[in-house]
Amino acid sequence: MNKIIVYEHGYFKGLCREFTSDVPDLHSMDFGDCISSIKVIGQPWLAFSDQDYKGVVHAYEEGEYDHISQNDSISSLQLVSEDLEHPQITMFDKPDFKGTSKIITEETNLIYGYFNDKLSSHVVQKGVWVLYEHGNRRGWQYIAREGNKLSNYESVFHINKKCSHVYPLKGGQPTIISNILWDSRKIESERDVVIDEINGVNHTDSEQIFTTTTSKIYETTTNHSFKLKSSALKIDGRFYLRIDPNTNLLVEQGSMDSTVTKDKVEVSIPAKIPPQSELNIRVIRKVITASVPVELTITKNGKSKTECAEYRSVSGSSICAKYIVKQIKKKT
């Protein structure tokens, strides 16, 4: 959910209010000109110094702000509802969208190029942009929203020929729901691995009970991995992939490779050795490599999309004992 929590004092102290939709007049909510700290969840919010979304404005993206420059001077709040993916703004060095133009699709510090302090008009094709007076997001700022066409910066106080940095607002973290399609599980390979071997010999003419051990505990491992079907896709956010009641795989950008879980299995070894025989007990771990498709439903700013992924496991949790009896020559 998109919401903003505003506090009377800095460091999230004092009275607070929570809003999920636009507030044209905070005074009518008994909270005008008293905000000193802010928490934002989801989409960014715009905070205005005057009622009805007028006056000096600042943008607050998802996060916590224990102290704000607009201390005790916010009178209205507005949720940014635009789609903030794939932002684009076209800027011109002359009024009325004339002269040399520059298309910008990402944050740009203009002091490193030829357009520093030369801009006079713009058109916003996508997203919401913050235009700063100085580089590194400093100085006076102007909010340019999607569809905004400003033909002459002379009409905007302090901005004509003084724009040095442009920044597209980023949306909040998405909600990601994963659905593992277990019915489509595919076994890729199976193999047996001998992890222990126990031998006993009976040189007598009567059956003997094998008493070396009655049970043994072995450690098992499962390697879990997750990957998106398309290498071009990225996880914008984090979520848990619930494998079973005891296993949750954390998936986040930059950490989607694998994790290992360990368990202990007790194997009983009750056995009798026939007369004049050798008993060989092999403890075998069955290693199974399997893959399962995963559907991800990613919701951001009220819009959902589905992406395909794959969960793989290399499991050696199935352990059993195999008995082999061989006759031996009778001692004379």
N, C-alpha and C positions, 0 to 999 in steps of 0.2 A: 504494500500500500504506500502511496505517496503521502507524506505528511511532514509537518514542521512543528517542532516544539520550541516555544520561545520562553525565556526566563527573565525575571525582573532584574536579577543581579548577575554579575559575572560568575564564571565557573559553575553555571547551572544551579544557582541558589535563588532563594526567594520564591515568589509566586510564579506559576507557569501556566501556559495555555497550550493546547494542542489543536492544530487545524489540518484539515484534509482537503479544503477547497479555498478559493479566493476569499480574501477579507478586504473589502473596499475601505472600511473605516474601523481601525482598531479601537478608537475612542468609544464606539458604540458597544464594544466588547469589554470596556473598562480596562483596556490594556494599551492605550496609545502613548507613544513617546516614553516608554519605560523599559524597552527591551535591551538587555546587555549581553546575553549569550544565547546561542541557537544550536539546535540539533536538527539535521535534515535526514530524512529517510526516503529513498527513491529519487524521483525527478528533482531538478533544481527548483529553487524558489527565488522570486524577485522581491526585494524589500524596498519600499518607497518612503521618502521623507514626508510626503503629503498624502492626504486622502485621495481615493479614486485613482490610485496608481500614477501619481504625478510627483514631480520634484526629483530630487537626487535619488538614484537607484543603484543598488548593489545586488549581485547575484550570489547565491549560496548553493553550492553543489552538495551532494550527499556527504555527510560527515558531521563532526562536532566542532563548534566554534566557542571556546570558553570566554572569548572577549572579541567584540566587533568594533570596527571603526565608526559604525553608525550608533554608537551607544546613546540610548535615550532619545533617539530621533527617527523612529520608524512608526509610520501612521497607517500603512496598508501593505498587504502581502498578496502576491499572485503566483500561482503554480505555473511553471513552464510546461505547457502541454504539447509542444512541438515534438516531432520525431527528431532525435538528436544524432541518429546514425547518418553517416555519409554527408557531413556538413559541407556547404560550399557558399562562398561569397565572392562576387566580382567587384573589384575596386578600381577607381579611375583617378587619374591625376588632374582631371579638370572637372568643373561642374557640369551638370546635365548629362552625366554618363558619357563624356567625351574624352578625347585624348588617349594616352596609353593606358591600357587596362591590365589587370592582373587577377587571375583566378586563384583563389586560395581554398584549400580543402583541409588544412590542418593548422595547428598553432604555429604562428610565424612571428619571429622577432625581426621587424622590418629594419632595424638599425644595421643589420648585416647585409642589406641589399640596396637596390637603387630607388626603392619607393619610400624610404624613411622621410617623414615630414613632407610628403608631396601629395597626399590624397585629398580629394575634394568631393567625391560622391561614391555611392556604392549601391549594389543590388544584392539582396540575400536570397539565394536560390533554395538553401536547405539549412535547417538548424537555427540556433540562436548564438550570436557572436558578441563578444565583448571587445570593444575598441579602446585601447589605452593610449594615453598621451605619451608615455615614455616606455622604453623597452623593459623587459622583464616584469610585465604586468604592474607597472607603477603609474602614479599620477591620475589625472582626471580620466573618467571612463564613460563610454556610451554603449547602451545595449541595443543591438540590431537584431530584430527577430525575423523569422522566416516571412518572406514576401515584402519585407521593408525595402523601400526605394527612397534613398535620401539623395536628392539631386544637387544639393548645395550645402556643404558643411558650414558655410557662413551663418546659416540659420541655427546652428547648434553651438552653444557657448563653449569656447575654448578648444574646439576640435579642428577647425580648418587648418590644413597643412601642418597638423601637429600629431598625427597618428603614427605611433612607432611600434605597436604590438597588437596583434589580433589573436583572439582565443575563442575556440568553439566550446560551448558548454557541454559537459559530459553527462549522460544519463546515469541514474542510480544503478546499483547492482541488480541483475535480473533474478527472478525466481526460477529455479531449475528443478523439474520433477523428472526422475528417471524411472523407466519401466523396463525391467529385464524380462525378455521374452523366453522364458524357460522352455516352453513347448518347442522352440526352434533350436534347442541345444544340439551342438554337433560335436561328436567325439573325433578328435583329430588323430590321436595315437594312443596306444596302450603298450606298456612294457613292464616286465617283471624285473625287480632288482633285489638281489640277495643281500640282506643287511646283517644277517647273523647266521652262524652255523654251529650246531652242537652235536657232538658225537658220543656214543656209548657202545661198549662192547660186552657181550655176554659169552663167556667161554664155558659156561656150565651146561648141563643137560636138562636144565629146567628153566622155565620162563622167569625172567627177572623184571622187577619194577624199576623203571628209570627214575632215580632219585636225585640226580644232580641238581635239578631245579624243577619247580612246579609251575612257575610263571615268571615273566620278565616284562619290564616296561620299556617301550621304545618311543622315541620322539618322532613325530610326523610333521611334515611341512606342506603348506599350500602357498604357491606363488600366484598372486592376483595381479592382473594388469588390465588397463583400460585405455582405449584410444578412439579418437573420432574417425569416422570413415574417410573424411576428406582431410588431407594434411593442411589445406588452406584455412580450415575452420579453427577458431580459438574459443576457449572457455572463458567467458567474461563473467567471472564470479566463482563461487565454490559450492559444492554440494556433496552429500554422502551417497554412495552407491551401496544399498543394503543387500548384502550377499545372503546372509542368514541371520538368525536372531543374535548371534555373537560376533558377527563380522560386518563392519561398515568401512568401506573404502572411500577415503577422502579424495576428491578430485578437484583440482584447481589449476589455473594456468601456471605452467612451469613445473608442475608436479603431478603427472598423470601416468607415470611409468608402471611401478609395481610396488607391492608390499607383500610381506611374508607372515603367515600366521603359523604358530606351532602348537601342537597338542601332544599328549602322551597316551599311548595305547598299551594296555596290559594284555599280553598273549599267554594263555595257559598252555602248558606243554605236558599233559598227562600221557604217558607212554609206557608200554611194556616191551621188553626185548625178548624175542623168541630164543630158544636154546641155540647155542653155537652161531650167533648172529651179531652183526654190527648194525647199529641204528644211527642214521644220519638225519638230523632235523635241520631243515633250512627255513629260516624266517624270511618271508618274501614280502616286499612292499610292491603293490601294484601302482604304477605311476600312470595317471591318466591326464592327457592334455585335451581340454575341451574349450570351445568358444560358444558364446551366446550373444545374439544381437540385442542392442539396447536402444530404446527410443527415449530421446530427451525432449521434453516440452519446455521451451524457454520463453518466459513471459517477461516483457519489459514495457513499462508505460502503457499497460493495458493491451498490448499486442503480443500474440503468441506465435511461435514457429516451432516446427519439429525438425530435429536433427538426428542422424543415425550414428550409432557408435557400436563398439564391440567390447565385451568383457571376456577375458581369457583366464583360465586357471590351469596350473600344472600341479596336480594334487597327488600326494603320496600317502594319503590317510588310511587306505585300505591295506591292512596287514594280516597275513595268515601264515600258518606253519605247514610245511610239506615234509612228509615222513618217507624215508627210503631205507628199506631193510635188505641187507646182503648176508648171505650165508658165509661163514668162515670155516676154515679147515679145523677139524677137531684135533686138539692137542693130544699127543700120545705120550 
